[in-house]
Amino acid sequence: MQKLALLGFGTVGQGLAEILVEKKDALKAETGWEGKIVAISDVMKGSIYDPDGLDIERALHIVKRTGTLDDYPDSERLIRDLDSFETIEQTNADTIVEVTFTDVKTGQPAIDHCKAAFRAGKHVVMSNKGPVALAYKELAQLAKQHRVRWGFEGTVMSGTPALRMPLAALAGNEIKEMTGILNGTTNYMLLRMEEGLSYEEALEEAQQLGYAEADPTSDVEGYDARYKIVILANTVMNSLLKVDDVQCEGITHLTPYDINKAKSKGKRWKLIARVSNENGKVKASVQPEMLDETHPLASIQGVLNAVTFECDLAGTITLSGPGAGRTETGYSLLIDLLNIYRNHL
């Protein structure tokens, strides 16, 4: 029985909790894995801990109804108001699910959460990009030192196994280049611009549909994709790439003239994240590129993500799928939990 503590109970944390409720019996029957959430700690919603396990269906119902965990019923075992570090250090959870809101510029508080968990001898699974992009080497070494596992499948393409597939299914290949559409918001906007909208109209529509944040800077300037290509480079290519090493350009300068010029040439614009290994030197960039319509990534439309792996043995392999979403990201955490159980992480 894997005992879980959730740091964060927003969209992603609730998505995982819903999967565990819905798939509990199927997961046990198919894989032998059982998971029990013993603690939840959320800055806004509150903190509850029961060493025997929480009633997650009730917690989900309460938080959806009231927005907090204040109405979760008290019991002799229930402990309230542990902060995130107390939840890591003082609960009987063996695995920390880190899904807090994290500053991608600093990676905090998730980086410190990881350090505290590893030092306490606890596994961590997460969907936060910041710690993996900014402190991968340090955290990977710390996890190894304390003989615990660190899973972060959801940091690149949510539940689509952009990390697991090359590491497992493509093992033995030298992957010379990875090229991806790693941001669904900009991919949707470029599609709508092809269909006649201006940049401003496409952005407004993306915001109305919930694809873009009120402050869309991270998406439209390419920063989100830059973090993801660094994660791919460092985990798949075993490089030491830093975020500042990646040349980055967004889509804000593209005009209807640019879009139509590409169409007249049988091409289409995509925001491409690219990393290559040339004689041991790793180079990476994020920038808009005009792709031929026959290119594997040219047909990726809407909010889908995709990544192409150039392999010396398997040839060109393209993986596509959702890059975000409540259930999809919750599933990415489940992938990591199952791999800890299988000891294949």
Buried (B, 14 or more C-beta within 10 A) or exposed (E): EBBBBBBBBBBBBBBBBBBBEEBBEEBEEEEEBBBBBBBBBBBEBBBBBBBEBBBBEEBBEBBEEEEBBEEBEEEEEBBEEBEBBBBBEBBEBBBBBBBBEBEBEEBBBBBBBBBBBBBBEBBBBBBBBBBBBBBBEEBBEBBEEBEBBBBBBBBBBBBBBBBBBBBEEBEEBEBBBBBBBBBBBBBBBBBBBBEEBBBEEBBBBBBEEEBBEEEBEBBBBBBBBBBBBBBBBBBBBEBEBBBEBBEBBBBBEBEEEBBEEBBEEEBBBBBBBBBBBEEEEBBBBBBBBBBEEEBBBBBBEEBBBBBBBBBEEBEEBBBBBBBBBBBBBBBBBBBBBBBBBEEEB
